[in-house]
Amino acid sequence: MNDFSRQWVNLASGKLGAAAAQCSDDFFAPMRRMLEETAPVFIDGKYDEHGKWMDGWESRRKREPGNDWCVVRLATPGVLHGVEIDTTHFTGNYPPAASLDACSFDGECPPENMEWTELVARADLQGDSLRRFEIKDARAWTHVRLNIFPDGGVARLRVYGAPKIDWKKFKDEPVNLAAALNGAVALCCNDEHFGSIRNLLAPGRGVNMGDGWETRRRREPGNDWVVVALAHPGVIREIEIDTAHFKGNFPDGCSLQGALLQNAPLEKLPAMSGKWQELLPRVKLQADKEHRFRDEIAAHNAVSHVRLNIYPDGGVSRLRLFGEVSDD
């Protein structure tokens, strides 16, 4: 089964702006936890006023007919390609089955009479495990509804897709081609020991060092790198590198390369990207600072992918690439 996280944006990410709008019940654990970007954790011996503290959404034991459900407003409307239902740490309290519906609604929470479309039919789940489901539907949706049968707990719901963007409206103004909310995806890197590459493309400034991409301390020659698929091919006019919160561990410098690709296999990107055109020569970085580069950018045609190199290692909070959208 595809690893959707390396191909599409998680439109159910709370960090990107998704929200749990309504549910039938979340007595044991609030529905908003299901949309956390971080991996679910288990804290032995931690209880709250309702019982055992669980990192996810958990309903009470159902004593009447029916099933529990949770409605999620996606971070942005999008065409959905896959969903992950993660029951990590839920063992004797996971739902035996689940399904997923979707709808389009201009508002926070759809009304009770909303017409929903089934995208994932009812399927069996296991405890403390991850199930992936591919979605083949070309329509754009704004909300999803996770149905669990009959009750229980889900650690994480991740809904991967491509944001629905009208690129024509950006013809005369620069746009952040490296924004996850526009459809950019961090594809691969050589190391993400301390922080995920997906953090690089999130909105806003990082809240702490954990909210960025950070590699281990390099003890061998070379440098660390990450490859990003832009939201749309374009010509980059301004580069922003933010080292927010990285003080004793920021990279000494960075550079940027780029290329215009079509259907490049993910496994070939590490070798290919090292030979791409240099867009930004190696420049110095400073601790806990937003860096902006314009004049340093080399002349180039439209690119669809970029490789950010950091020297030799360290942490970067955000990458923003403002540019002009190219013609399709």
Buried (B, 14 or more C-beta within 10 A) or exposed (E): EEEBBBBBBBBBBBBBBBBBBBBBBBEBBBBBBBBBBEEBEBEEEEEEEBEBBBBBBBBBEBEEEEBBBBBBBBBBBBBBBBBBBBBBBBEEBBBEBBBBBBBBBEEEBBEEEBEBEEBBEEEEBEBBEBBBBEBEBEEBBBBBBBBBBBBBBBBBBBBBBBBBBEBEEBEEEBBBBBBBBBBBBBBBBBBBEBBBBBBBBBBEEBEEBBBBBBBEEBEEEEBBBBBBBBBBBBBBEBBBBBBBBBEEBBBBBBBBBBBBBEEBEEEEBBEBBEEBBBBBEBBEBEEEBBBEBEEBBEEBEBBBBBBBBBBBBBBBBBBBBBBBBBEE
